[in-house]
Amino acid sequence: MSLIDKIKYAADYIRNIYSGKIDVAVILGSGLGSLVEYIDNKVVIKYSDIPNFPKSTVKGHAGELIIGDLEGKKVLAMNGRFHYYEGYSMETVTFPVRVMKFLGVEKLIVTNAAGGMNPEFEPADLMIITDHINMIGDNPLIGPNYDELGARFPDMSNAYDKQLIELAKNCAKRLDIDIKEGVYIPVSGPNYETPAELKMLRTIGGDAVGMSTVPEVIVANHMSMKVLGVSCITDMALADELEPLEHSKVVETANRAQKKFVNLVKEVIKEL
């Protein structure tokens, strides 16, 4: 079965359950799943039931697709994402975004938990992603290109939509949320970075580091979707002050930031 056929098969399965218009999709990162509590008239679909969908294996990722009403918009939320370090191919990691496009989604909000390399950041800060540097060592567009999905060489000059960035900044200001801006760098993981690696990533221009998001953003841009990215800074990844880190601490800090994260995303969705 070709990639196109797999996408159509999964999209048709979801469309048989919910066939209405979807205004915006949201991918929820580690510890950020509480947004789904505010979605009304929920339709919940387990990833394991969707043809060709992989399974989410990471703690803090529920593994559910949720469609419903939020702030007057119809929202599709991925409560849990897939990662390269889980052993999935880039095609598999980004497959849900392909399906979203075939369901008619044109706007995507991607979120993640990230380590703050900018010394002006603090744990539980929110950072609007203005750009990225892909250090995963792989790219979801490697291989045959399907013209039905997008161009062979897609433009990335507006990878994170400038209008959505301004909208998010205005929403944060209105809500009195101190929002940061910066460049996100993904690495493959699953280990956290060494001090030398963090020094290198900071030197080349990174403000936050994580293990996700960019593959989905590349694929979304390939299909001409508009993207807004938000990182929750869950720990300080400063090369000279690095302390031992566990995933449970990442989730714990993300939980602390839940309220302002939820308020910001809800406000953005309302204004779309």
BAMI-241257 format. One record per residue (C-alpha): residue in one letter; x, y, z. Coordinates in steps of 0.25 Angstrom, whole numbers, padded with zeros to 4 digits, always signed. Layout:
# residues N
aXYZ...
//
This chain:
# residues 272
m+0000+0000+0000s+0006+0014-0004l+0007+0025+0006i-0005+0032-0001d-0013+0020+0000k-0010+0019+0015i-0013+0033+0018k-0027+0032+0011y-0030+0019+0018a-0027+0026+0032a-0035+0039+0028d-0047+0031+0023y-0047+0023+0036i-0048+0036+0044r-0057+0043+0034n-0067+0031+0036i-0067+0035+0051y-0067+0050+0049s-0069+0056+0036g-0071+0071+0039k-0061+0083+0037i-0049+0084+0046d-0043+0098+0048v-0030+0095+0055a-0022+0083+0060v-0013+0083+0072i-0002+0073+0075l+0000+0073+0090g+0014+0070+0096s+0018+0063+0109g+0010+0067+0121l+0001+0077+0113g-0011+0068+0110s-0020+0075+0120l-0025+0084+0109v-0034+0073+0104e-0042+0075+0117y-0048+0088+0112i-0052+0082+0099d-0067+0080+0098n-0076+0070+0090k-0064+0061+0089v-0062+0050+0079v-0050+0041+0084i-0043+0031+0075k-0032+0023+0080y-0019+0023+0072s-0019+0007+0072d-0033+0007+0065i-0028+0016+0053p-0023+0009+0042n-0008+0011+0040f-0006+0019+0052p+0005+0015+0061k+0004+0014+0077s+0009+0025+0086t+0019+0018+0096v+0023+0030+0105k+0018+0034+0118g+0010+0047+0118h+0005+0043+0104a-0010+0038+0105g-0011+0032+0090e-0024+0038+0087l-0029+0047+0075i-0040+0056+0080i-0050+0064+0072g-0059+0074+0078d-0063+0089+0081l-0053+0099+0087e-0055+0114+0088g-0065+0114+0076k-0056+0106+0067k-0056+0091+0063v-0043+0085+0068l-0035+0072+0066a-0025+0069+0077m-0014+0059+0077n-0013+0055+0092g+0001+0049+0090r+0010+0049+0078f+0020+0039+0072h+0036+0041+0073y+0047+0037+0065y+0054+0031+0077e+0043+0021+0079g+0048+0014+0067y+0038+0019+0057s+0042+0024+0043m+0040+0039+0040e+0029+0035+0031t+0022+0028+0042v+0025+0040+0052t+0018+0050+0043f+0007+0041+0037p-0004+0048+0046v-0001+0061+0040r-0003+0056+0026v-0016+0050+0031m-0020+0064+0037k-0018+0070+0023f-0026+0060+0016l-0037+0063+0027g-0037+0078+0022v-0028+0084+0033e-0021+0096+0029k-0016+0101+0042l-0007+0094+0052i-0002+0097+0066v+0010+0089+0071t+0014+0088+0085n+0025+0082+0093a+0033+0081+0106a+0047+0086+0104g+0060+0089+0111g+0063+0104+0112m+0077+0108+0107n+0075+0123+0107p+0079+0127+0121e+0068+0138+0121f+0058+0126+0122e+0052+0120+0134p+0045+0106+0136a+0030+0107+0133d+0032+0118+0123l+0025+0118+0110m+0033+0120+0097i+0027+0123+0083i+0036+0116+0073t+0040+0126+0063d+0049+0116+0055h+0057+0103+0056i+0070+0096+0053n+0068+0082+0050m+0078+0073+0057i+0071+0060+0058g+0079+0055+0046d+0068+0051+0038n+0056+0057+0030p+0042+0052+0027l+0043+0057+0012i+0054+0047+0009g+0050+0037-0001p+0040+0038-0013n+0032+0051-0014y+0017+0051-0016d+0012+0063-0024e-0001+0061-0018l+0005+0064-0004g+0014+0076-0008a+0026+0081-0015r+0039+0073-0016f+0047+0084-0010p+0037+0092-0001d+0040+0106+0004m+0043+0108+0019s+0044+0123+0020n+0031+0124+0027a+0032+0110+0034y+0025+0116+0047d+0014+0126+0041k+0018+0140+0044q+0003+0144+0045l+0000+0133+0055i+0013+0137+0063e+0007+0151+0064l-0006+0146+0068a+0000+0138+0079k+0008+0149+0084n-0004+0158+0085c-0012+0148+0092a-0001+0146+0102k-0001+0161+0105r-0016+0161+0106l-0015+0150+0117d-0003+0156+0124i+0006+0144+0121d+0021+0146+0120i+0024+0140+0107k+0037+0137+0101e+0042+0135+0087g+0053+0127+0081v+0059+0116+0072y+0056+0101+0075i+0066+0090+0072p+0061+0076+0072v+0071+0065+0074s+0068+0050+0072g+0069+0046+0087p+0065+0038+0095n+0076+0042+0104y+0077+0056+0109e+0089+0064+0104t+0103+0065+0110p+0109+0079+0114a+0117+0079+0101e+0105+0077+0092l+0097+0087+0099k+0109+0097+0098m+0109+0094+0083l+0094+0095+0081r+0094+0109+0088t+0106+0114+0080i+0099+0111+0067g+0087+0119+0071g+0077+0110+0079d+0069+0115+0091a+0062+0102+0094v+0064+0087+0091g+0055+0076+0090m+0053+0062+0083s+0040+0065+0074t+0032+0075+0067v+0041+0079+0055p+0038+0066+0047e+0023+0070+0048v+0026+0084+0044i+0034+0080+0032v+0022+0071+0027a+0012+0082+0030n+0019+0092+0022h+0021+0082+0011m+0006+0082+0010s+0004+0097+0011m-0002+0097+0025k+0000+0109+0034v+0008+0105+0047l+0009+0112+0061g+0019+0105+0071v+0019+0107+0086s+0030+0101+0095c+0028+0099+0110i+0041+0101+0116t+0042+0089+0126d+0056+0090+0131m+0069+0098+0129a+0078+0092+0119l+0090+0101+0122a+0104+0095+0119d+0111+0100+0131e+0100+0098+0141l+0095+0084+0137e+0088+0076+0147p+0083+0061+0146l+0069+0061+0139e+0058+0051+0139h+0046+0050+0130s+0037+0051+0142k+0042+0065+0145v+0039+0069+0131v+0025+0065+0132e+0024+0071+0146t+0029+0085+0141a+0019+0084+0129n+0008+0081+0139r+0012+0094+0146a+0011+0102+0133q-0002+0096+0129k-0012+0107+0133k-0005+0118+0125f-0002+0108+0114v-0017+0105+0113n-0021+0119+0114l-0012+0123+0103v-0016+0112+0093k-0030+0115+0096e-0029+0129+0093v-0021+0127+0080i-0032+0117+0076k-0043+0127+0079e-0036+0138+0071l-0033+0129+0058
//
